[in-house]
Amino acid sequence: MNQLCNSLPHSTITLLLITILLFGCKKDPCKDVDCLNGGTCIDGTCQCAAGFEGSECDTESRQALIGTYDVVETCGQQQFEYEITIEEHPSDVTRILITNIGDFNITASAVLNGNLITIDSTQQSGYSVSGSGTLGQPLVIDYTLTTTAQQTLTCTMECTKRP
């Protein structure tokens, strides 16, 4: 190594050292970033696993939805008012449980994906429901209801969360 250094002009060695200092020591942008719940740091920012959000992936996405809602529903040619509850699914952070769909005490599981809710096809007490919704104020859920008499209705729930 000494022979190499002795054979190079000082200006070349200086240039080499400056190059190493400027370009050879990049700081890891993820060094001080702690992503929780399966999140991954990319270029200093947490990319959260499904079901989580926040700068450190420390918040369950579904938490903002949990609660009781007043519903104004249009189903067929009629309008109804009732309430639903949205609760945590017991085993999956990307899912919620919606209780009292159609004011028939039907409980269905639904998956959250970004701003969308997709209700699993559910059959209870002779009724069948499935559908989807968009997060917002109000929360709007379109679903199909098949009644015990095999009548199929397209319904829209506008859901306003109670304080």
DSSP file (Angstrom, degrees, kcal/mol; ACC not computed):
  #  RESIDUE AA STRUCTURE BP1 BP2  ACC     N-H-->O    O-->H-N    N-H-->O    O-->H-N    TCO  KAPPA ALPHA  PHI   PSI    X-CA   Y-CA   Z-CA
    1    1 A M     >        0   0    0      0, 0.0     4,-2.6     0, 0.0     5,-0.2   0.000 360.0 360.0 360.0 -41.6    0.0    0.0    0.0
    2    2 A N  H  >  +     0   0    0      1,-0.2     4,-2.6     2,-0.2     5,-0.2   0.894 360.0  52.1 -60.0 -39.1    2.9    2.4    0.8
    3    3 A Q  H  > S+     0   0    0      2,-0.2     4,-1.7     1,-0.2    -1,-0.2   0.906 109.4  50.0 -63.1 -40.1    4.4    1.8   -2.6
    4    4 A L  H  > S+     0   0    0      1,-0.2     4,-1.0     2,-0.2    -2,-0.2   0.938 113.4  45.3 -63.6 -46.0    1.0    2.6   -4.2
    5    5 A C  H  < S+     0   0    0     -4,-2.6     3,-0.4     1,-0.2    -2,-0.2   0.878 112.6  51.0 -65.5 -37.8    0.7    5.8   -2.2
    6    6 A N  H  < S+     0   0    0     -4,-2.6    -1,-0.2     1,-0.2    -2,-0.2   0.805 109.5  50.8 -70.5 -27.5    4.3    6.8   -2.9
    7    7 A S  H  < S+     0   0    0     -4,-1.7    -1,-0.2    -5,-0.2    -2,-0.2   0.660  97.3  80.2 -86.0 -14.5    3.9    6.3   -6.6
    8    8 A L  S  < S-     0   0    0     -4,-1.0     2,-0.0    -3,-0.4     5,-0.0  -0.713  87.5-111.6 -91.9 142.0    0.7    8.5   -6.9
    9    9 A P    >>  -     0   0    0      0, 0.0     4,-1.8     0, 0.0     3,-0.6  -0.355  27.7-115.4 -65.4 152.1    0.9   12.3   -7.1
   10   10 A H  H 3> S+     0   0    0      1,-0.2     4,-2.6     2,-0.2     5,-0.2   0.841 114.8  58.2 -59.6 -35.0   -0.5   14.1   -4.0
   11   11 A S  H 3> S+     0   0    0      1,-0.2     4,-2.3     2,-0.2    -1,-0.2   0.870 105.7  49.7 -64.5 -36.0   -3.2   15.7   -6.1
   12   12 A T  H <> S+     0   0    0     -3,-0.6     4,-2.4     2,-0.2    -1,-0.2   0.906 111.8  47.8 -68.6 -41.8   -4.5   12.2   -7.1
   13   13 A I  H  X S+     0   0    0     -4,-1.8     4,-2.4     2,-0.2    -2,-0.2   0.917 112.5  49.6 -64.5 -42.8   -4.5   11.0   -3.5
   14   14 A T  H  X S+     0   0    0     -4,-2.6     4,-2.4     2,-0.2    -2,-0.2   0.927 111.8  47.9 -61.5 -45.4   -6.3   14.2   -2.4
   15   15 A L  H  X S+     0   0    0     -4,-2.3     4,-2.4     1,-0.2    -2,-0.2   0.897 111.2  51.5 -62.2 -41.6   -8.9   13.8   -5.2
   16   16 A L  H  X S+     0   0    0     -4,-2.4     4,-2.2     2,-0.2    -1,-0.2   0.907 110.8  47.6 -62.4 -43.7   -9.4   10.1   -4.2
   17   17 A L  H  X S+     0   0    0     -4,-2.4     4,-2.4     2,-0.2    -2,-0.2   0.901 111.8  49.6 -65.8 -41.6  -10.0   11.0   -0.5
   18   18 A I  H  X S+     0   0    0     -4,-2.4     4,-2.5     2,-0.2     5,-0.2   0.914 110.8  50.5 -63.2 -42.4  -12.4   13.8   -1.4
   19   19 A T  H  X>S+     0   0    0     -4,-2.4     4,-2.7     2,-0.2     5,-0.6   0.916 111.2  48.2 -60.9 -44.8  -14.4   11.4   -3.7
   20   20 A I  H  X5S+     0   0    0     -4,-2.2     4,-1.8     1,-0.2     5,-0.4   0.917 113.4  47.8 -63.0 -43.2  -14.5    8.7   -0.9
   21   21 A L  H  <5S+     0   0    0     -4,-2.4     4,-0.4     1,-0.2    -2,-0.2   0.896 118.3  39.8 -65.4 -40.7  -15.7   11.3    1.6
   22   22 A L  H  <5S+     0   0    0     -4,-2.5    -2,-0.2    -5,-0.2    -1,-0.2   0.897 134.1  15.8 -76.8 -41.3  -18.4   12.8   -0.6
   23   23 A F  H  <5S+     0   0    0     -4,-2.7     3,-0.2    -5,-0.2    -3,-0.2   0.623 116.1  63.1-111.9 -16.5  -19.7    9.7   -2.3
   24   24 A G  S  <<S+     0   0    0     -4,-1.8     2,-0.5    -5,-0.6    -3,-0.2   0.630  95.3  59.3 -89.4 -12.7  -18.6    6.7   -0.2
   25   25 A C        +     0   0    0     -4,-0.4     2,-0.4    -5,-0.4    -1,-0.2  -0.654  64.9 170.6-119.9  74.4  -20.3    7.5    3.0
   26   26 A K        -     0   0    0     -2,-0.5     2,-0.3    -3,-0.2    -3,-0.1  -0.686  32.5-125.1 -85.1 135.9  -24.0    7.6    2.4
   27   27 A K        -     0   0    0     -2,-0.4    -1,-0.0     1,-0.1    -2,-0.0  -0.622  23.2-117.7 -80.0 136.6  -26.3    7.8    5.5
   28   28 A D    >   -     0   0    0     -2,-0.3     3,-1.7     1,-0.2     4,-0.3  -0.653  18.8-154.8 -73.8 113.7  -28.9    5.1    5.7
   29   29 A P  T 3  S+     0   0    0      0, 0.0     3,-0.2     0, 0.0    -1,-0.2   0.668  93.8  51.8 -67.0 -13.8  -32.3    7.0    5.7
   30   30 A C  T >  S+     0   0    0      1,-0.1     3,-1.3     2,-0.1    11,-0.1   0.412  78.9 100.9 -99.1   0.9  -33.9    4.2    7.5
   31   31 A K  T <  S+     0   0    0     -3,-1.7    -1,-0.1     1,-0.3    -4,-0.0   0.887  94.0  28.1 -55.9 -44.2  -31.4    4.0   10.4
   32   32 A D  T 3  S+     0   0    0     -4,-0.3     2,-0.5    -3,-0.2    -1,-0.3   0.178  98.4 105.5-104.6  16.6  -33.5    5.9   12.9
   33   33 A V    <   -     0   0    0     -3,-1.3     2,-0.6    12,-0.0     8,-0.1  -0.865  50.3-164.6-102.3 127.5  -36.9    4.9   11.5
   34   34 A D        -     0   0    0     -2,-0.5     2,-0.5     6,-0.1    12,-0.1  -0.905   3.7-167.6-114.6 103.3  -38.9    2.3   13.5
   35   35 A C        -     0   0    0     -2,-0.6     3,-0.3     4,-0.2    22,-0.2  -0.806  13.0-157.4 -92.8 124.5  -41.8    0.8   11.5
   36   36 A L    >   +     0   0    0     20,-2.9     3,-1.8    -2,-0.5    16,-0.0  -0.420  60.4  28.7 -95.9 170.4  -44.2   -1.2   13.6
   37   37 A N  T 3  S-     0   0    0      1,-0.3    12,-0.3    -2,-0.1    -1,-0.2   0.797 135.4 -46.0  53.0  40.5  -46.7   -4.0   12.9
   38   38 A G  T 3  S+     0   0    0     -3,-0.3    -1,-0.3     1,-0.2    -2,-0.1   0.545  96.4 149.6  84.9   6.7  -44.8   -5.5    9.9
   39   39 A G    <   -     0   0    0     -3,-1.8     2,-0.4    17,-0.2    -1,-0.2  -0.337  35.6-142.3 -70.9 157.5  -44.1   -2.1    8.2
   40   40 A T  E     -A   47   0A   0      7,-2.4     7,-3.1    -6,-0.1     2,-0.5  -0.975   9.2-128.5-125.7 134.7  -41.0   -1.7    6.1
   41   41 A C  E     +A   46   0A   0     -2,-0.4     2,-0.4     5,-0.2     5,-0.2  -0.701  27.3 177.9 -83.7 127.7  -38.8    1.4    5.8
   42   42 A I  E >  S-A   45   0A   0      3,-2.8     3,-1.7    -2,-0.5    -2,-0.0  -0.976  72.3 -21.3-131.3 117.5  -38.1    2.5    2.3
   43   43 A D  T 3  S-     0   0    0     -2,-0.4     3,-0.1     1,-0.3    -1,-0.1   0.832 128.6 -49.3  52.9  37.4  -36.1    5.7    1.8
   44   44 A G  T 3  S+     0   0    0      1,-0.2     2,-0.4   -11,-0.1    -1,-0.3   0.450 119.9 100.8  88.4   0.4  -36.8    6.9    5.3
   45   45 A T  E <  S-A   42   0A   0     -3,-1.7    -3,-2.8   -12,-0.1     2,-0.4  -0.959  71.8-120.1-123.2 137.6  -40.6    6.4    5.1
   46   46 A C  E     -A   41   0A   0      9,-0.6     2,-0.7    -2,-0.4    -5,-0.2  -0.587  15.0-157.7 -76.6 130.0  -42.6    3.5    6.6
   47   47 A Q  E     -A   40   0A   0     -7,-3.1    -7,-2.4    -2,-0.4     2,-0.1  -0.950  27.0-138.3-102.5 112.9  -44.6    1.5    4.1
   48   48 A C        -     0   0    0     -2,-0.7     3,-0.1    -9,-0.2    -9,-0.1  -0.387   6.5-117.0 -81.6 148.8  -47.3   -0.1    6.3
   49   49 A A    >   -     0   0    0    -12,-0.3     3,-1.8     1,-0.2   -10,-0.1  -0.368  55.9 -70.2 -70.6 159.4  -48.6   -3.6    6.1
   50   50 A A  T 3  S+     0   0    0      1,-0.2    -1,-0.2   -12,-0.1    43,-0.1  -0.262 123.5  27.9 -53.7 133.4  -52.3   -4.1    5.3
   51   51 A G  T 3  S+     0   0    0      1,-0.3    10,-2.1    43,-0.1    11,-0.4   0.357 106.5  87.5  96.5  -4.3  -54.5   -2.9    8.1
   52   52 A F  E <   +B   60   0B   0     -3,-1.8    -1,-0.3     8,-0.3     2,-0.3  -0.908  44.4 168.2-129.4 155.9  -52.1   -0.3    9.6
   53   53 A E  E     +B   59   0B   0      6,-2.6     6,-2.1    -2,-0.3     5,-0.2  -0.899  26.1  85.9-151.0 177.6  -51.4    3.3    8.9
   54   54 A G  S >  S-     0   0    0     -2,-0.3     3,-1.2     3,-0.2    -6,-0.1  -0.241  86.9 -68.6 105.5 164.6  -49.5    6.3   10.4
   55   55 A S  T 3  S+     0   0    0      1,-0.3    -9,-0.6    -2,-0.1    -1,-0.1   0.770 138.9  26.9 -63.3 -25.7  -45.9    7.5   10.2
   56   56 A E  T 3  S-     0   0    0     -3,-0.2   -20,-2.9   -21,-0.1    -1,-0.3   0.191 112.3-110.6-118.2  14.5  -44.7    4.5   12.2
   57   57 A C  S <  S+     0   0    0     -3,-1.2    -3,-0.2   -22,-0.2   -18,-0.1   0.862  77.6 134.5  59.1  37.3  -47.5    2.1   11.2
   58   58 A D        +     0   0    0     -5,-0.2     2,-0.4    -6,-0.1    -4,-0.2   0.383  45.9  74.8 -99.7   3.1  -48.7    2.3   14.8
   59   59 A T  E    S-B   53   0B   0     -6,-2.1    -6,-2.6   -22,-0.0     2,-0.4  -0.962  76.5-128.1-121.9 131.6  -52.5    2.7   14.1
   60   60 A E  E >   -B   52   0B   0     -2,-0.4     3,-1.3    -8,-0.2     4,-0.4  -0.627  19.0-139.5 -72.0 129.5  -55.0    0.1   12.9
   61   61 A S  G >  S+     0   0    0    -10,-2.1     3,-0.8    -2,-0.4     4,-0.2   0.843  98.6  58.5 -58.9 -35.8  -56.8    1.6    9.9
   62   62 A R  G >> S+     0   0    0     31,-0.4     3,-1.8   -11,-0.4     4,-1.0   0.652  81.4  85.7 -72.3 -15.4  -60.1    0.2   11.0
   63   63 A Q  G X4 S+     0   0    0     -3,-1.3     3,-0.5     1,-0.3    -1,-0.2   0.838  82.7  59.0 -59.1 -34.2  -60.1    2.1   14.4
   64   64 A A  G <4 S+     0   0    0     -3,-0.8    -1,-0.3    -4,-0.4    -2,-0.1   0.728 106.8  49.3 -66.7 -20.2  -61.6    5.2   12.8
   65   65 A L  G <4 S+     0   0    0     -3,-1.8    -1,-0.2    -4,-0.2    -2,-0.2   0.695  81.2 110.8 -90.9 -21.0  -64.6    3.2   11.7
   66   66 A I    <<  +     0   0    0     -4,-1.0     2,-0.3    -3,-0.5    21,-0.2  -0.335  57.7  60.2 -63.5 128.1  -65.4    1.5   15.0
   67   67 A G  E    S-C   86   0C   0     19,-2.1    19,-2.9    -2,-0.1     2,-0.4  -0.956  85.5 -51.8 152.9-169.2  -68.7    2.8   16.5
   68   68 A T  E     -C   85   0C   0     -2,-0.3    94,-3.0    17,-0.2     2,-0.4  -0.855  47.0-162.8-106.6 140.0  -72.4    3.2   16.1
   69   69 A Y  E     -CD  84 161C   0     15,-2.8    15,-1.8    -2,-0.4     2,-0.5  -0.945  19.1-133.8-126.2 142.2  -73.9    4.8   13.0
   70   70 A D  E     -CD  83 160C   0     90,-2.8    90,-2.8    -2,-0.4     2,-0.4  -0.829  32.9-153.6 -87.5 132.4  -77.2    6.4   12.1
   71   71 A V  E     -CD  82 159C   0     11,-3.4    11,-1.6    -2,-0.5     2,-0.5  -0.914  22.4-170.8-116.8 133.4  -78.3    5.0    8.7
   72   72 A V  E     -CD  81 158C   0     86,-2.0    86,-2.2    -2,-0.4     2,-0.4  -0.989  26.7-170.8-114.0 117.2  -80.6    6.5    6.1
   73   73 A E  E     -CD  80 157C   0      7,-3.1     7,-2.7    -2,-0.5     2,-0.5  -0.903  22.7-159.6-118.7 135.9  -81.2    3.7    3.6
   74   74 A T  E     +CD  79 156C   0     82,-2.3    82,-2.7    -2,-0.4     2,-0.4  -0.967  20.7 170.8-108.3 123.6  -82.8    3.6    0.2
   75   75 A C  E >   -CD  78 155C   0      3,-2.7     3,-1.8    -2,-0.5     2,-0.4  -0.943  62.8 -40.4-139.2 112.0  -83.8    0.1   -0.7
   76   76 A G  T 3  S-     0   0    0     78,-1.5    77,-0.0    -2,-0.4     0, 0.0  -0.586 123.6 -28.6  66.8-128.6  -85.9   -0.4   -3.8
   77   77 A Q  T 3  S+     0   0    0     -2,-0.4     2,-0.3    -3,-0.1    -1,-0.2   0.315 123.5  85.6 -99.6   6.7  -88.4    2.4   -3.8
   78   78 A Q  E <   -C   75   0C   0     -3,-1.8    -3,-2.7     2,-0.0     2,-0.4  -0.719  62.1-145.2-113.3 159.1  -88.5    2.8    0.0
   79   79 A Q  E     -C   74   0C   0     -2,-0.3     2,-0.3    -5,-0.2    -5,-0.2  -0.972  18.5-176.0-123.3 139.6  -86.4    4.7    2.5
   80   80 A F  E     -C   73   0C   0     -7,-2.7    -7,-3.1    -2,-0.4     2,-0.4  -0.917  14.4-151.5-131.9 154.9  -85.6    3.5    6.1
   81   81 A E  E     +C   72   0C   0     -2,-0.3     2,-0.3    -9,-0.2    -9,-0.2  -0.998  37.2 122.1-128.4 133.6  -83.8    4.8    9.1
   82   82 A Y  E     -C   71   0C   0    -11,-1.6   -11,-3.4    -2,-0.4     2,-0.3  -0.888  49.7 -96.6-164.3-170.1  -82.1    2.6   11.7
   83   83 A E  E     -C   70   0C   0     -2,-0.3     2,-0.3   -13,-0.2   -13,-0.2  -0.935  23.5-169.0-128.0 152.4  -78.6    2.1   13.2
   84   84 A I  E     -C   69   0C   0    -15,-1.8   -15,-2.8    -2,-0.3     2,-0.4  -0.881  12.8-141.4-126.5 162.9  -75.7   -0.2   12.6
   85   85 A T  E     -CE  68  99C   0     14,-1.5    14,-2.8    -2,-0.3     2,-0.5  -0.971   5.2-155.0-123.1 145.9  -72.6   -0.9   14.6
   86   86 A I  E     +CE  67  98C   0    -19,-2.9   -19,-2.1    -2,-0.4     2,-0.3  -0.986  21.8 173.5-119.2 126.7  -69.1   -1.5   13.3
   87   87 A E  E     - E   0  97C   0     10,-2.4    10,-2.5    -2,-0.5     2,-0.2  -0.802  37.7 -85.5-127.0 166.1  -66.8   -3.5   15.4
   88   88 A E  E     - E   0  96C   0     -2,-0.3     8,-0.2     8,-0.2     5,-0.1  -0.490  41.4-118.6 -68.3 139.2  -63.3   -5.0   15.1
   89   89 A H        -     0   0    0      6,-1.4     3,-0.3     3,-0.4     6,-0.1  -0.650  26.4-129.7 -70.9 137.8  -63.1   -8.5   13.5
   90   90 A P  S    S+     0   0    0      0, 0.0    -1,-0.1     0, 0.0     3,-0.1   0.712  94.9  23.4 -70.1 -18.8  -61.6  -10.7   16.3
   91   91 A S  S    S+     0   0    0      1,-0.2     2,-0.4     0, 0.0    -3,-0.0   0.403 114.1  55.5-130.2   5.6  -58.9  -12.3   14.2
   92   92 A D    >   -     0   0    0     -3,-0.3     3,-1.7     3,-0.1    -3,-0.4  -0.928  54.1-157.0-147.1 117.4  -58.0  -10.0   11.2
   93   93 A V  T 3  S+     0   0    0     -2,-0.4   -31,-0.4     1,-0.3   -32,-0.1   0.611  95.8  60.6 -69.9 -11.3  -56.9   -6.4   11.4
   94   94 A T  T 3  S+     0   0    0    -44,-0.1    18,-3.4   -33,-0.1     2,-0.3   0.386 100.4  71.9 -92.7   4.5  -58.0   -5.8    7.8
   95   95 A R  E <   - F   0 111C   0     -3,-1.7    -6,-1.4    16,-0.2     2,-0.3  -0.843  55.1-170.8-123.5 155.9  -61.6   -6.7    8.6
   96   96 A I  E     -EF  88 110C   0     14,-2.4    14,-2.5    -2,-0.3     2,-0.5  -0.881  22.0-126.6-131.2 166.0  -64.6   -5.3   10.5
   97   97 A L  E     -EF  87 109C   0    -10,-2.5   -10,-2.4    -2,-0.3     2,-0.6  -0.980  17.5-159.8-114.6 128.2  -68.0   -6.7   11.5
   98   98 A I  E     -EF  86 108C   0     10,-2.9    10,-2.4    -2,-0.5     2,-0.4  -0.942  12.1-161.0-109.2 121.3  -71.1   -4.7   10.5
   99   99 A T  E     +EF  85 107C   0    -14,-2.8   -14,-1.5    -2,-0.6     8,-0.2  -0.871  63.2  20.5-110.8 136.7  -74.1   -5.5   12.6
  100  100 A N  E >  S-     0   0C   0      6,-1.4     3,-2.2    -2,-0.4    -1,-0.2   0.751  70.5-177.8  85.0  33.2  -77.8   -4.8   11.7
  101  101 A I  E > >S+ F   0 106C   0      5,-2.1     3,-1.5    -3,-0.3     5,-0.7  -0.396  75.9   5.2 -59.3 131.8  -77.5   -4.5    8.0
  102  102 A G  T 3 5S-     0   0    0      1,-0.3    -1,-0.3     2,-0.1    -2,-0.1   0.542 121.9 -81.5  71.0   7.6  -80.9   -3.7    6.5
  103  103 A D  T < 5S+     0   0    0     -3,-2.2    -1,-0.3     3,-0.1    -2,-0.2   0.786 110.5 113.9  63.4  29.4  -82.3   -3.4   10.0
  104  104 A F  T < 5S-     0   0    0     -3,-1.5    -3,-0.1     2,-0.1    -2,-0.1   0.182  90.9-111.3-111.0  13.8  -82.6   -7.2   10.0
  105  105 A N  T   5 +     0   0    0      1,-0.2     2,-0.4    -5,-0.1    -3,-0.1   0.780  64.5 156.7  58.5  28.6  -79.9   -7.9   12.7
  106  106 A I  E   < -F  101   0C   0     -5,-0.7    -5,-2.1    -7,-0.1    -6,-1.4  -0.719  28.5-158.1 -84.1 131.6  -77.6   -9.4   10.0
  107  107 A T  E     +F   99   0C   0     -2,-0.4     2,-0.4    -8,-0.2    -8,-0.2  -0.958  14.9 178.8-111.7 127.3  -73.9   -9.3   10.9
  108  108 A A  E     -F   98   0C   0    -10,-2.4   -10,-2.9    -2,-0.5     2,-0.3  -0.954  26.2-126.4-129.0 147.3  -71.5   -9.5    8.1
  109  109 A S  E     -F   97   0C   0     -2,-0.4    11,-2.8   -12,-0.2     2,-0.3  -0.684  29.4-171.7 -86.0 143.5  -67.7   -9.5    7.9
  110  110 A A  E     -FG  96 119C   0    -14,-2.5   -14,-2.4    -2,-0.3     2,-0.4  -0.991  16.2-134.4-138.7 147.1  -66.1   -6.9    5.6
  111  111 A V  E     -FG  95 118C   0      7,-2.4     7,-2.2    -2,-0.3     2,-0.4  -0.816  14.1-142.0-102.5 141.0  -62.6   -6.3    4.4
  112  112 A L  E     + G   0 117C   0    -18,-3.4     2,-0.3    -2,-0.4     5,-0.2  -0.862  22.8 170.3-100.8 134.0  -60.9   -2.9    4.3
  113  113 A N  E >   - G   0 116C   0      3,-2.5     3,-1.7    -2,-0.4     2,-0.4  -0.792  65.0 -59.2-143.7  96.8  -58.6   -2.0    1.4
  114  114 A G  T 3  S-     0   0    0     -2,-0.3    -1,-0.1     1,-0.3   -63,-0.0  -0.545 121.5 -14.3  66.5-121.7  -57.6    1.6    1.3
  115  115 A N  T 3  S+     0   0    0     -2,-0.4    20,-2.8    -3,-0.1     2,-0.3   0.265 121.0  92.9 -94.9  10.5  -60.9    3.6    0.9
  116  116 A L  E <   -GH 113 134C   0     -3,-1.7    -3,-2.5    18,-0.2     2,-0.4  -0.821  53.3-163.2-112.0 146.3  -63.0    0.6    0.0
  117  117 A I  E     -GH 112 133C   0     16,-2.1    16,-2.6    -2,-0.3     2,-0.5  -0.989   6.7-166.0-119.9 132.0  -65.1   -1.8    2.1
  118  118 A T  E     -GH 111 132C   0     -7,-2.2    -7,-2.4    -2,-0.4     2,-0.5  -0.971  12.0-146.0-121.8 118.6  -66.1   -5.1    0.6
  119  119 A I  E     -GH 110 131C   0     12,-2.5    12,-1.2    -2,-0.5    -9,-0.2  -0.687  19.8-124.5 -84.6 125.9  -68.9   -7.0    2.5
  120  120 A D  E     -     0   0C   0    -11,-2.8     2,-0.3    -2,-0.5     9,-0.1  -0.370  36.9 -93.5 -63.2 145.7  -68.5  -10.8    2.3
  121  121 A S  E     -     0   0C   0      9,-0.1     2,-0.4   -13,-0.1     9,-0.2  -0.495  57.0-175.2 -60.9 122.9  -71.5  -12.7    1.0
  122  122 A T  E     - H   0 129C   0      7,-2.8     7,-2.6    -2,-0.3     2,-0.5  -0.976  20.3-162.6-131.7 137.1  -73.4  -13.5    4.1
  123  123 A Q  E     + H   0 128C   0     -2,-0.4     2,-0.3     5,-0.2     5,-0.2  -0.984  21.9 156.6-121.3 125.4  -76.6  -15.6    4.7
  124  124 A Q  E >   - H   0 127C   0      3,-2.1     3,-2.7    -2,-0.5   -18,-0.1  -0.989  65.3  -7.5-147.2 136.8  -78.5  -15.2    8.0
  125  125 A S  T 3  S-     0   0    0     -2,-0.3    23,-0.1     1,-0.3     3,-0.1   0.786 128.9 -52.9  51.4  34.1  -82.1  -15.9    8.9
  126  126 A G  T 3  S+     0   0    0      1,-0.3    -1,-0.3    21,-0.1     2,-0.3   0.347 116.7 110.3  86.1  -7.1  -83.0  -16.6    5.3
  127  127 A Y  E <   -H  124   0C   0     -3,-2.7    -3,-2.1   -23,-0.1     2,-0.4  -0.680  51.2-156.6 -98.5 155.3  -81.6  -13.3    4.1
  128  128 A S  E     +HI 123 146C   0     18,-1.9    18,-2.8    -2,-0.3     2,-0.3  -1.000  12.9 178.7-132.4 134.2  -78.5  -12.9    1.9
  129  129 A V  E     +HI 122 145C   0     -7,-2.6    -7,-2.8    -2,-0.4     2,-0.3  -0.969  10.4 154.2-133.0 150.5  -76.3   -9.8    1.7
  130  130 A S  E     + I   0 144C   0     14,-1.1    14,-3.2    -2,-0.3     2,-0.3  -0.933  20.6 115.1-161.3 156.9  -73.2   -8.7   -0.2
  131  131 A G  E     -HI 119 143C   0    -12,-1.2   -12,-2.5    -2,-0.3     2,-0.3  -0.996  42.1-106.6 169.7-165.7  -71.8   -5.4   -1.3
  132  132 A S  E     -HI 118 142C   0     10,-2.5    10,-2.9    -2,-0.3     2,-0.3  -0.963  21.1-167.4-152.1 164.2  -69.2   -2.7   -1.1
  133  133 A G  E     -HI 117 141C   0    -16,-2.6   -16,-2.1    -2,-0.3     2,-0.4  -0.929  18.8-123.6-150.5 172.9  -68.7    0.8    0.2
  134  134 A T  E     -HI 116 140C   0      6,-2.4     6,-1.7    -2,-0.3   -18,-0.2  -0.987  28.9-121.5-125.8 129.6  -66.5    3.9    0.2
  135  135 A L        +     0   0    0    -20,-2.8     2,-0.3    -2,-0.4     4,-0.1  -0.449  63.0  96.1 -68.9 141.0  -65.0    5.4    3.3
  136  136 A G  S    S-     0   0    0     -2,-0.1    -2,-0.0     0, 0.0     0, 0.0  -0.959  77.5 -41.8 166.3-173.5  -66.0    9.0    3.8
  137  137 A Q  S    S+     0   0    0     -2,-0.3     2,-0.1     1,-0.2    23,-0.1  -0.927 134.0  25.6-119.5 104.2  -68.5   11.3    5.6
  138  138 A P  S    S-     0   0    0      0, 0.0     2,-0.4     0, 0.0    -1,-0.2   0.538 100.2-130.7 -80.4 165.7  -71.0    9.8    5.4
  139  139 A L  E     - J   0 159C   0     20,-2.6    20,-3.5    -2,-0.1     2,-0.5  -0.693  26.2-155.1 -74.4 126.5  -69.9    6.2    4.9
  140  140 A V  E     -IJ 134 158C   0     -6,-1.7    -6,-2.4    -2,-0.4     2,-0.5  -0.936  14.5-178.9-114.9 125.9  -71.8    4.9    1.9
  141  141 A I  E     -IJ 133 157C   0     16,-2.5    16,-3.2    -2,-0.5     2,-0.5  -0.981   9.5-163.9-126.5 121.5  -72.4    1.2    1.4
  142  142 A D  E     +IJ 132 156C   0    -10,-2.9   -10,-2.5    -2,-0.5     2,-0.3  -0.875  23.4 165.2 -98.4 133.6  -74.2   -0.3   -1.6
  143  143 A Y  E     -IJ 131 155C   0     12,-2.6    12,-3.1    -2,-0.5     2,-0.5  -0.973  35.5-124.1-146.7 161.9  -75.4   -3.8   -1.1
  144  144 A T  E     -IJ 130 154C   0    -14,-3.2   -14,-1.1    -2,-0.3     2,-0.5  -0.922  23.9-162.9-107.7 130.7  -77.7   -6.4   -2.5
  145  145 A L  E     -IJ 129 153C   0      8,-2.9     8,-3.1    -2,-0.5     2,-0.6  -0.962   6.1-165.2-115.9 124.9  -80.3   -8.0   -0.3
  146  146 A T  E     -IJ 128 152C   0    -18,-2.8   -18,-1.9    -2,-0.5     6,-0.2  -0.957  21.5-145.7-107.3 121.3  -82.1  -11.2   -1.1
  147  147 A T    >   -     0   0    0      4,-2.9     3,-2.0    -2,-0.6   -21,-0.1  -0.165  29.0 -98.6 -81.8 174.4  -85.1  -11.6    1.0
  148  148 A T  T 3  S+     0   0    0      1,-0.3    -1,-0.1     2,-0.1   -21,-0.1   0.745 126.9  56.4 -63.8 -22.9  -86.7  -14.8    2.5
  149  149 A A  T 3  S-     0   0    0      2,-0.1    -1,-0.3     0, 0.0     3,-0.1   0.233 122.2-109.6 -91.1  12.8  -89.2  -14.6   -0.5
  150  150 A Q    <   +     0   0    0     -3,-2.0     2,-0.4     1,-0.3    -2,-0.1   0.716  69.2 148.9  64.9  24.1  -86.2  -14.6   -2.9
  151  151 A Q        -     0   0    0      2,-0.0    -4,-2.9     1,-0.0     2,-0.5  -0.760  38.3-145.1 -84.8 132.3  -86.8  -11.0   -3.9
  152  152 A T  E     - J   0 146C   0     -2,-0.4     2,-0.4    -6,-0.2    -6,-0.2  -0.890  20.0-178.9-105.6 125.4  -83.5   -9.2   -4.8
  153  153 A L  E     - J   0 145C   0     -8,-3.1    -8,-2.9    -2,-0.5     2,-0.6  -0.937  23.4-139.6-122.2 143.5  -83.2   -5.5   -3.8
  154  154 A T  E     - J   0 144C   0     -2,-0.4   -78,-1.5   -10,-0.2     2,-0.3  -0.916  32.0-175.5-100.5 125.2  -80.3   -3.1   -4.4
  155  155 A C  E     -DJ  75 143C   0    -12,-3.1   -12,-2.6    -2,-0.6     2,-0.4  -0.875  19.8-156.0-126.0 151.6  -79.9   -0.9   -1.4
  156  156 A T  E     -DJ  74 142C   0    -82,-2.7   -82,-2.3    -2,-0.3     2,-0.5  -0.990   8.2-161.5-129.2 124.0  -77.7    2.1   -0.4
  157  157 A M  E     -DJ  73 141C   0    -16,-3.2   -16,-2.5    -2,-0.4     2,-0.6  -0.903   4.1-162.4-102.8 128.0  -76.9    2.9    3.2
  158  158 A E  E     -DJ  72 140C   0    -86,-2.2   -86,-2.0    -2,-0.5     2,-0.5  -0.959  19.8-164.2-106.1 114.1  -75.6    6.4    4.1
  159  159 A C  E     -DJ  71 139C   0    -20,-3.5   -20,-2.6    -2,-0.6     2,-0.5  -0.882  12.7-168.9-112.7 121.1  -74.1    6.0    7.5
  160  160 A T  E     -D   70   0C   0    -90,-2.8   -90,-2.8    -2,-0.5     2,-0.2  -0.937  24.9-127.0-110.3 122.3  -73.2    8.9    9.8
  161  161 A K  E     -D   69   0C   0     -2,-0.5   -92,-0.2   -92,-0.2   -95,-0.0  -0.437  19.8-126.6 -71.1 135.5  -71.1    8.0   12.8
  162  162 A R              0   0    0    -94,-3.0   -94,-0.2    -2,-0.2    -1,-0.1  -0.531 360.0 360.0 -76.5 147.1  -72.4    9.1   16.2
  163  163 A P              0   0    0      0, 0.0    -1,-0.1     0, 0.0    -2,-0.1   0.510 360.0 360.0 -67.3 360.0  -70.0   11.1   18.4
